[in-house]
Amino acid sequence: MQSKKLKMYTGNFDQYVQTRSELEENQMKQYKWEQDQIAGMKEYIARFGHGSAKLTRQAQSKEKTLAKMERGGLTEKVARDKVLVFRFVDVGKLPPPILQFVEVSFGYTPDNLIYKCLDFGVDLDSRVALVGPNGTGKSTLLKLMTGELVPLDGMVRRHNHLRIAQYHQHLAEKLDLDMSALLYMMREYPGNVEEKMRASIGRFGLTGKALMPMKNLSDGQKSRVIFAWLAFRQPQMLLLDEPTNHLDIETIDSLAEALNEWDGGLVLVSHDFRLINQVAHEIWVVKTKL
Ligand SMILES: Nc1ncnc2c1ncn2[C@@H]1O[C@H](COP(=O)(O)OP(=O)(O)OP(=O)(O)O)[C@@H](O)[C@H]1O
């Protein structure tokens, strides 16, 4: 969708990028050529339109050519897509260890353990993608990291100053859809000036949508409100549970870019290899239950 018009492209995303760039390059060449012609004719008409009979005739002829070109429809300038701004504020480093699992065992019931004697550490340089079939325990592991769940055995040690933020789809249910994103943020984080809140929403590409009720936002835009809400807490560690479900390809790429520019730690649960390939340095496979 460009300039409110739907254009169809065949092939995959990479082919679309290639074809679109070629078409736009040609369109820009044609646009520049036409604009040069028009400028030349206009200048001629302005200079010689009231000169000798011969020059005036030539100027009139150019005027006709110009009118014909305009009637035939001029080539439009290539409209650049608005680049999505997605940005997490840098938080600075905390000395490791940041988050450590020591001999952790966990199950929702003691007779059905999902994890047994887990030992690992995650720090602010970590860029981990957790992958594996549904129901193997990826979300459970994130909840153990945040402290929402506690181990049956062993311990999870967190740095005293560690701020963790977790993204998951259920956060969308917390949004008050009758409110605008701006009012929502101001209610969630009272005592902050409006300008600061607008900027925090703007960092997630929602500047033009800040004032409309959130029920009018698409699912992808609601996800971005949640990202703005999480980012405002300036976490050093982001735990993202299936963050791309409602995001289009450009937004996924913006998210990947923002994560790559950010200095915190990341644990990502996702099936989306477009995001995983761009941001993960390690892939941990969570396999079947014990
Ligand atoms: N609150 C709960 N009480 C009891 N069992 C639960 C609870 N939450 C999850 N489970 C079970 O624990 C196991 C692991 O669930 P978890 O949600 O961590 O898996 P997952 O790998 O994140 O899968 P998915 O991608 O489907 O969310 C599943 O068998 C699930 O049914």
The ligand as an SDF file (V2000), in Angstrom:
LIG
                    3D

 31 33  0  0  0  0  0  0  0  0999 V2000
   -0.1130  -22.1440   34.6600 N   0  0  0  0  0  0  0  0  0  0  0  0
    0.1070  -23.3950   34.2810 C   0  0  0  0  0  0  0  0  0  0  0  0
   -0.3210  -24.4180   35.0330 N   0  0  0  0  0  0  0  0  0  0  0  0
   -0.0960  -25.6950   34.6600 C   0  0  0  0  0  0  0  0  0  0  0  0
    0.5540  -26.0670   33.5590 N   0  0  0  0  0  0  0  0  0  0  0  0
    0.9930  -25.0700   32.7610 C   0  0  0  0  0  0  0  0  0  0  0  0
    0.7980  -23.6910   33.0710 C   0  0  0  0  0  0  0  0  0  0  0  0
    1.3510  -22.9330   32.0840 N   0  0  0  0  0  0  0  0  0  0  0  0
    1.8740  -23.7970   31.2000 C   0  0  0  0  0  0  0  0  0  0  0  0
    1.6790  -25.0750   31.6050 N   0  0  0  0  0  0  0  0  0  0  0  0
    2.1420  -26.2630   30.8980 C   0  0  0  0  0  0  0  0  0  0  0  0
    3.5510  -26.2580   30.9450 O   0  0  0  0  0  0  0  0  0  0  0  0
    4.1020  -26.7060   29.7060 C   0  0  0  0  0  0  0  0  0  0  0  0
    5.0320  -25.6510   29.1280 C   0  0  0  0  0  0  0  0  0  0  0  0
    4.2690  -24.5120   28.7780 O   0  0  0  0  0  0  0  0  0  0  0  0
    4.9100  -23.2010   28.1360 P   0  0  0  0  0  0  0  0  0  0  0  0
    3.7810  -22.2390   27.9240 O   0  0  0  0  0  0  0  0  0  0  0  0
    6.0610  -22.7800   28.9530 O   0  0  0  0  0  0  0  0  0  0  0  0
    5.4120  -23.7840   26.7510 O   0  0  0  0  0  0  0  0  0  0  0  0
    5.9670  -22.9990   25.4740 P   0  0  0  0  0  0  0  0  0  0  0  0
    7.1490  -23.7520   24.9990 O   0  0  0  0  0  0  0  0  0  0  0  0
    6.1190  -21.5690   25.8080 O   0  0  0  0  0  0  0  0  0  0  0  0
    4.8020  -23.2490   24.4580 O   0  0  0  0  0  0  0  0  0  0  0  0
    3.8770  -22.2110   23.6980 P   0  0  0  0  0  0  0  0  0  0  0  0
    4.6870  -21.7030   22.5860 O   0  0  0  0  0  0  0  0  0  0  0  0
    2.7140  -23.0620   23.2840 O   0  0  0  0  0  0  0  0  0  0  0  0
    3.4840  -21.1690   24.7330 O   0  0  0  0  0  0  0  0  0  0  0  0
    2.9020  -27.0190   28.8200 C   0  0  0  0  0  0  0  0  0  0  0  0
    2.6520  -28.3890   28.8750 O   0  0  0  0  0  0  0  0  0  0  0  0
    1.7830  -26.2560   29.4370 C   0  0  0  0  0  0  0  0  0  0  0  0
    0.5470  -26.8800   29.2130 O   0  0  0  0  0  0  0  0  0  0  0  0
  1  2  1  0
  2  3  1  0
  2  7  2  0
  3  4  2  0
  4  5  1  0
  5  6  2  0
  6  7  1  0
  6 10  1  0
  7  8  1  0
  8  9  2  0
  9 10  1  0
 10 11  1  0
 11 12  1  0
 11 30  1  0
 12 13  1  0
 13 14  1  0
 13 28  1  0
 14 15  1  0
 15 16  1  0
 16 17  2  0
 16 18  1  0
 16 19  1  0
 19 20  1  0
 20 21  2  0
 20 22  1  0
 20 23  1  0
 23 24  1  0
 24 25  2  0
 24 26  1  0
 24 27  1  0
 28 29  1  0
 28 30  1  0
 30 31  1  0
M  END
$$$$
